[in-house]
Amino acid sequence: MSFTWTAHRFSGGALALDVANSVVLRFDPDRRVDRFADPAAMDSFAEAASLYSAERERFGMLVPARPENRKSLIGLREATDRHFRAQVEAEDRPDLLADLLETIAAVLRQRAGNSQGTALDVATAHSALSLIANPEPDRLKICPNCCWLFLDRSRNRSRTWCDMAVCGNRTKARRHYRRNRQGVQP
């Protein structure tokens, strides 16, 4: 199956969250899809993030993680997801913060070695550090439709979905369909 990274895939508001969101339907074992399971998709993510990520100006041109660093990127993705998901759910889990910081340190100790741009794993580690250093707990949310993590940058912090054009429309369409099927007029 062919897959293309689109702007919607970068609706997290921070590169670290976009990387965490590379697992689609994370909590549905029958439908879960890990977009980074394919090394080619993981590599193409770096180029797409250079175009679509909210932090594209900060990191400039991103290049794929070195093949020997891919496993560390996956570990960083999972530690990021666990920590920030617990933060949204108001769970006090210093162990998850410690795991994330240790994973970040391990990634930053690896040899990145590419003069053409910033390696995806290194940029993701820096993005996660920024989220830790500048916490905005009232802005960090989980989309009720797809369960992705995202930063709510709306002025009144009322954003509900990771992407109104995708998840918001799907939710509203389901609601409309249910009402019409039940014979209830809006």
Phi and psi restraints in degrees (value plus and minus 20) as a CYANA .aco file:
   2 SER   PHI    -101.8   -61.8
   2 SER   PSI     123.3   163.3
   3 PHE   PHI    -157.6  -117.6
   3 PHE   PSI     118.8   158.8
   4 THR   PHI    -147.0  -107.0
   4 THR   PSI     114.8   154.8
   5 TRP   PHI     -97.3   -57.3
   5 TRP   PSI     103.4   143.4
   6 THR   PHI    -134.3   -94.3
   6 THR   PSI     150.9   190.9
   7 ALA   PHI     -77.2   -37.2
   7 ALA   PSI     -55.0   -15.0
   8 HIS   PHI     -78.1   -38.1
   8 HIS   PSI     -54.6   -14.6
   9 ARG   PHI     -88.1   -48.1
   9 ARG   PSI     -27.8    12.2
  10 PHE   PHI    -139.2   -99.2
  10 PHE   PSI      19.9    59.9
  11 SER   PHI    -113.1   -73.1
  11 SER   PSI     -11.6    28.4
  12 GLY   PHI     -90.6   -50.6
  12 GLY   PSI     -46.3    -6.3
  13 GLY   PHI      70.1   110.1
  13 GLY   PSI     -27.5    12.5
  14 ALA   PHI    -173.0  -133.0
  14 ALA   PSI     122.8   162.8
  15 LEU   PHI     -75.9   -35.9
  15 LEU   PSI     -62.5   -22.5
  16 ALA   PHI     -80.0   -40.0
  16 ALA   PSI     -57.4   -17.4
  17 LEU   PHI     -92.8   -52.8
  17 LEU   PSI     -57.6   -17.6
  18 ASP   PHI     -81.6   -41.6
  18 ASP   PSI     -60.5   -20.5
  19 VAL   PHI     -85.2   -45.2
  19 VAL   PSI     -64.7   -24.7
  20 ALA   PHI     -79.4   -39.4
  20 ALA   PSI     -54.1   -14.1
  21 ASN   PHI    -100.2   -60.2
  21 ASN   PSI     -14.2    25.8
  22 SER   PHI     -93.6   -53.6
  22 SER   PSI     -24.2    15.8
  23 VAL   PHI    -120.8   -80.8
  23 VAL   PSI      95.4   135.4
  24 VAL   PHI    -109.9   -69.9
  24 VAL   PSI     115.9   155.9
  25 LEU   PHI      32.8    72.8
  25 LEU   PSI      30.7    70.7
  26 ARG   PHI     -69.3   -29.3
  26 ARG   PSI     -57.6   -17.6
  27 PHE   PHI    -122.3   -82.3
  27 PHE   PSI      -5.5    34.5
  28 ASP   PHI    -135.5   -95.5
  28 ASP   PSI      74.6   114.6
  29 PRO   PHI     -78.7   -38.7
  29 PRO   PSI     -47.2    -7.2
  30 ASP   PHI     -98.9   -58.9
  30 ASP   PSI     -45.6    -5.6
  31 ARG   PHI    -138.6   -98.6
  31 ARG   PSI     -19.8    20.2
  32 ARG   PHI     -78.5   -38.5
  32 ARG   PSI     115.3   155.3
  33 VAL   PHI    -152.1  -112.1
  33 VAL   PSI     101.8   141.8
  34 ASP   PHI    -116.1   -76.1
  34 ASP   PSI      85.0   125.0
  35 ARG   PHI     -86.4   -46.4
  35 ARG   PSI     -40.0     0.0
  36 PHE   PHI    -109.6   -69.6
  36 PHE   PSI     -18.8    21.2
  37 ALA   PHI     -85.2   -45.2
  37 ALA   PSI     -47.4    -7.4
  38 ASP   PHI    -115.5   -75.5
  38 ASP   PSI      95.1   135.1
  39 PRO   PHI     -75.9   -35.9
  39 PRO   PSI     -52.6   -12.6
  40 ALA   PHI     -86.6   -46.6
  40 ALA   PSI     -58.9   -18.9
  41 ALA   PHI     -88.5   -48.5
  41 ALA   PSI     -58.0   -18.0
  42 MET   PHI     -82.9   -42.9
  42 MET   PSI     -63.0   -23.0
  43 ASP   PHI     -86.7   -46.7
  43 ASP   PSI     -60.9   -20.9
  44 SER   PHI     -90.7   -50.7
  44 SER   PSI     -40.2    -0.2
  45 PHE   PHI     -79.5   -39.5
  45 PHE   PSI     -60.0   -20.0
  46 ALA   PHI     -79.7   -39.7
  46 ALA   PSI     -66.3   -26.3
  47 GLU   PHI     -84.9   -44.9
  47 GLU   PSI     -63.1   -23.1
  48 ALA   PHI     -85.4   -45.4
  48 ALA   PSI     -58.7   -18.7
  49 ALA   PHI     -83.4   -43.4
  49 ALA   PSI     -52.6   -12.6
  50 SER   PHI     -83.0   -43.0
  50 SER   PSI     -46.0    -6.0
  51 LEU   PHI    -113.8   -73.8
  51 LEU   PSI     -59.1   -19.1
  52 TYR   PHI    -131.9   -91.9
  52 TYR   PSI     -42.0    -2.0
  53 SER   PHI     -83.3   -43.3
  53 SER   PSI     124.5   164.5
  54 ALA   PHI     -83.1   -43.1
  54 ALA   PSI     -40.4    -0.4
  55 GLU   PHI    -124.4   -84.4
  55 GLU   PSI       2.3    42.3
  56 ARG   PHI     -81.0   -41.0
  56 ARG   PSI     -56.2   -16.2
  57 GLU   PHI     -91.6   -51.6
  57 GLU   PSI     -52.9   -12.9
  58 ARG   PHI     -85.7   -45.7
  58 ARG   PSI     -64.0   -24.0
  59 PHE   PHI    -119.0   -79.0
  59 PHE   PSI     -35.0     5.0
  60 GLY   PHI      47.6    87.6
  60 GLY   PSI    -168.1  -128.1
  61 MET   PHI     -90.5   -50.5
  61 MET   PSI     100.3   140.3
  62 LEU   PHI    -114.7   -74.7
  62 LEU   PSI     123.9   163.9
  63 VAL   PHI    -141.0  -101.0
  63 VAL   PSI     135.8   175.8
  64 PRO   PHI     -79.4   -39.4
  64 PRO   PSI     132.5   172.5
  65 ALA   PHI     -84.9   -44.9
  65 ALA   PSI     126.3   166.3
  66 ARG   PHI     -79.8   -39.8
  66 ARG   PSI     127.1   167.1
  67 PRO   PHI     -71.1   -31.1
  67 PRO   PSI     -58.9   -18.9
  68 GLU   PHI     -93.7   -53.7
  68 GLU   PSI     -31.0     9.0
  69 ASN   PHI    -122.9   -82.9
  69 ASN   PSI     -20.3    19.7
  70 ARG   PHI     -82.5   -42.5
  70 ARG   PSI     -60.5   -20.5
  71 LYS   PHI     -82.4   -42.4
  71 LYS   PSI     -58.8   -18.8
  72 SER   PHI     -85.9   -45.9
  72 SER   PSI     -56.7   -16.7
  73 LEU   PHI     -83.4   -43.4
  73 LEU   PSI     -60.9   -20.9
  74 ILE   PHI     -83.6   -43.6
  74 ILE   PSI     -63.2   -23.2
  75 GLY   PHI     -80.9   -40.9
  75 GLY   PSI     -60.4   -20.4
  76 LEU   PHI     -84.9   -44.9
  76 LEU   PSI     -62.2   -22.2
  77 ARG   PHI     -78.4   -38.4
  77 ARG   PSI     -66.8   -26.8
  78 GLU   PHI     -88.9   -48.9
  78 GLU   PSI     -60.9   -20.9
  79 ALA   PHI     -85.1   -45.1
  79 ALA   PSI     -58.5   -18.5
  80 THR   PHI     -82.9   -42.9
  80 THR   PSI     -67.7   -27.7
  81 ASP   PHI     -81.4   -41.4
  81 ASP   PSI     -67.0   -27.0
  82 ARG   PHI     -81.2   -41.2
  82 ARG   PSI     -67.4   -27.4
  83 HIS   PHI     -84.3   -44.3
  83 HIS   PSI     -71.9   -31.9
  84 PHE   PHI     -93.5   -53.5
  84 PHE   PSI     -49.2    -9.2
  85 ARG   PHI     -85.3   -45.3
  85 ARG   PSI     -63.1   -23.1
  86 ALA   PHI     -83.4   -43.4
  86 ALA   PSI     -57.5   -17.5
  87 GLN   PHI     -83.3   -43.3
  87 GLN   PSI     -63.8   -23.8
  88 VAL   PHI     -82.5   -42.5
  88 VAL   PSI     -58.9   -18.9
  89 GLU   PHI    -103.5   -63.5
  89 GLU   PSI      -8.9    31.1
  90 ALA   PHI      37.0    77.0
  90 ALA   PSI      15.2    55.2
  91 GLU   PHI    -111.9   -71.9
  91 GLU   PSI     107.9   147.9
  92 ASP   PHI    -105.0   -65.0
  92 ASP   PSI      78.5   118.5
  93 ARG   PHI    -148.0  -108.0
  93 ARG   PSI      58.3    98.3
  94 PRO   PHI     -80.7   -40.7
  94 PRO   PSI     -45.7    -5.7
  95 ASP   PHI     -84.1   -44.1
  95 ASP   PSI     -56.5   -16.5
  96 LEU   PHI     -90.6   -50.6
  96 LEU   PSI     -56.7   -16.7
  97 LEU   PHI     -83.6   -43.6
  97 LEU   PSI     -64.8   -24.8
  98 ALA   PHI     -80.9   -40.9
  98 ALA   PSI     -63.1   -23.1
  99 ASP   PHI     -80.9   -40.9
  99 ASP   PSI     -63.6   -23.6
 100 LEU   PHI     -84.0   -44.0
 100 LEU   PSI     -65.4   -25.4
 101 LEU   PHI     -82.9   -42.9
 101 LEU   PSI     -59.7   -19.7
 102 GLU   PHI     -85.2   -45.2
 102 GLU   PSI     -59.3   -19.3
 103 THR   PHI     -86.9   -46.9
 103 THR   PSI     -62.3   -22.3
 104 ILE   PHI     -79.5   -39.5
 104 ILE   PSI     -66.6   -26.6
 105 ALA   PHI     -80.0   -40.0
 105 ALA   PSI     -62.1   -22.1
 106 ALA   PHI     -83.4   -43.4
 106 ALA   PSI     -61.3   -21.3
 107 VAL   PHI     -84.6   -44.6
 107 VAL   PSI     -64.1   -24.1
 108 LEU   PHI     -90.0   -50.0
 108 LEU   PSI     -41.5    -1.5
 109 ARG   PHI     -99.4   -59.4
 109 ARG   PSI     -38.6     1.4
 110 GLN   PHI     -91.8   -51.8
 110 GLN   PSI     134.9   174.9
 111 ARG   PHI     -97.1   -57.1
 111 ARG   PSI      96.7   136.7
 112 ALA   PHI    -100.5   -60.5
 112 ALA   PSI     -67.9   -27.9
 113 GLY   PHI      30.1    70.1
 113 GLY   PSI      41.3    81.3
 114 ASN   PHI    -171.7  -131.7
 114 ASN   PSI     102.6   142.6
 115 SER   PHI    -107.6   -67.6
 115 SER   PSI     -25.9    14.1
 116 GLN   PHI    -102.0   -62.0
 116 GLN   PSI     -31.8     8.2
 117 GLY   PHI     151.5   191.5
 117 GLY   PSI    -193.6  -153.6
 118 THR   PHI    -107.6   -67.6
 118 THR   PSI     111.3   151.3
 119 ALA   PHI     -86.9   -46.9
 119 ALA   PSI     121.0   161.0
 120 LEU   PHI     -76.0   -36.0
 120 LEU   PSI     -62.4   -22.4
 121 ASP   PHI     -85.6   -45.6
 121 ASP   PSI     -59.1   -19.1
 122 VAL   PHI     -87.8   -47.8
 122 VAL   PSI     -65.3   -25.3
 123 ALA   PHI     -82.6   -42.6
 123 ALA   PSI     -59.4   -19.4
 124 THR   PHI     -84.6   -44.6
 124 THR   PSI     -60.3   -20.3
 125 ALA   PHI     -82.0   -42.0
 125 ALA   PSI     -64.1   -24.1
 126 HIS   PHI     -85.4   -45.4
 126 HIS   PSI     -58.5   -18.5
 127 SER   PHI     -83.4   -43.4
 127 SER   PSI     -64.1   -24.1
 128 ALA   PHI     -83.4   -43.4
 128 ALA   PSI     -60.2   -20.2
 129 LEU   PHI     -81.0   -41.0
 129 LEU   PSI     -60.2   -20.2
 130 SER   PHI     -83.0   -43.0
 130 SER   PSI     -60.1   -20.1
 131 LEU   PHI     -85.9   -45.9
 131 LEU   PSI     -54.3   -14.3
 132 ILE   PHI     -92.9   -52.9
 132 ILE   PSI     -63.9   -23.9
 133 ALA   PHI     -91.6   -51.6
 133 ALA   PSI     -50.5   -10.5
 134 ASN   PHI    -142.6  -102.6
 134 ASN   PSI      46.6    86.6
 135 PRO   PHI     -86.5   -46.5
 135 PRO   PSI     117.8   157.8
 136 GLU   PHI    -151.3  -111.3
 136 GLU   PSI      51.9    91.9
 137 PRO   PHI     -78.4   -38.4
 137 PRO   PSI     -49.5    -9.5
 138 ASP   PHI     -98.9   -58.9
 138 ASP   PSI     -30.1     9.9
 139 ARG   PHI    -119.2   -79.2
 139 ARG   PSI     -40.6    -0.6
 140 LEU   PHI    -102.9   -62.9
 140 LEU   PSI     105.5   145.5
 141 LYS   PHI    -159.3  -119.3
 141 LYS   PSI     148.3   188.3
 142 ILE   PHI    -138.1   -98.1
 142 ILE   PSI     108.3   148.3
 143 CYS   PHI     -86.5   -46.5
 143 CYS   PSI     107.4   147.4
 144 PRO   PHI     -90.7   -50.7
 144 PRO   PSI     -34.4     5.6
 145 ASN   PHI    -109.7   -69.7
 145 ASN   PSI     -73.5   -33.5
 146 CYS   PHI    -128.5   -88.5
 146 CYS   PSI     -28.8    11.2
 147 CYS   PHI      48.9    88.9
 147 CYS   PSI       0.3    40.3
 148 TRP   PHI     -96.7   -56.7
 148 TRP   PSI     132.2   172.2
 149 LEU   PHI    -104.0   -64.0
 149 LEU   PSI     122.5   162.5
 150 PHE   PHI    -175.4  -135.4
 150 PHE   PSI     137.7   177.7
 151 LEU   PHI    -115.7   -75.7
 151 LEU   PSI     107.0   147.0
 152 ASP   PHI    -107.1   -67.1
 152 ASP   PSI      85.3   125.3
 153 ARG   PHI    -118.0   -78.0
 153 ARG   PSI      -9.4    30.6
 154 SER   PHI     -88.6   -48.6
 154 SER   PSI     131.8   171.8
 155 ARG   PHI     -77.8   -37.8
 155 ARG   PSI     -63.6   -23.6
 156 ASN   PHI    -120.0   -80.0
 156 ASN   PSI      -7.1    32.9
 157 ARG   PHI      36.1    76.1
 157 ARG   PSI      20.5    60.5
 158 SER   PHI    -128.9   -88.9
 158 SER   PSI     -14.5    25.5
 159 ARG   PHI     -82.5   -42.5
 159 ARG   PSI     114.0   154.0
 160 THR   PHI    -123.6   -83.6
 160 THR   PSI     -61.4   -21.4
 161 TRP   PHI    -128.2   -88.2
 161 TRP   PSI     136.9   176.9
 162 CYS   PHI     -81.9   -41.9
 162 CYS   PSI     -56.7   -16.7
 163 ASP   PHI    -168.4  -128.4
 163 ASP   PSI      93.9   133.9
 164 MET   PHI     -79.7   -39.7
 164 MET   PSI     -57.7   -17.7
 165 ALA   PHI     -87.4   -47.4
 165 ALA   PSI     -43.6    -3.6
 166 VAL   PHI    -130.5   -90.5
 166 VAL   PSI     -92.3   -52.3
 167 CYS   PHI     -87.7   -47.7
 167 CYS   PSI     -60.7   -20.7
 168 GLY   PHI     -81.7   -41.7
 168 GLY   PSI     -66.1   -26.1
 169 ASN   PHI     -85.8   -45.8
 169 ASN   PSI     -59.0   -19.0
 170 ARG   PHI     -82.8   -42.8
 170 ARG   PSI     -63.8   -23.8
 171 THR   PHI     -84.9   -44.9
 171 THR   PSI     -65.6   -25.6
 172 LYS   PHI     -85.6   -45.6
 172 LYS   PSI     -57.4   -17.4
 173 ALA   PHI     -85.5   -45.5
 173 ALA   PSI     -61.8   -21.8
 174 ARG   PHI     -81.8   -41.8
 174 ARG   PSI     -63.9   -23.9
 175 ARG   PHI     -81.6   -41.6
 175 ARG   PSI     -64.8   -24.8
 176 HIS   PHI     -82.6   -42.6
 176 HIS   PSI     -63.8   -23.8
 177 TYR   PHI     -81.7   -41.7
 177 TYR   PSI     -65.1   -25.1
 178 ARG   PHI     -82.1   -42.1
 178 ARG   PSI     -63.3   -23.3
 179 ARG   PHI     -82.2   -42.2
 179 ARG   PSI     -66.1   -26.1
 180 ASN   PHI     -87.2   -47.2
 180 ASN   PSI     -56.3   -16.3
 181 ARG   PHI     -87.7   -47.7
 181 ARG   PSI     -53.3   -13.3
 182 GLN   PHI    -104.2   -64.2
 182 GLN   PSI     -23.8    16.2
 183 GLY   PHI      59.1    99.1
 183 GLY   PSI      -2.6    37.4
 184 VAL   PHI    -113.4   -73.4
 184 VAL   PSI     107.6   147.6
 185 GLN   PHI    -108.7   -68.7
 185 GLN   PSI     121.7   161.7
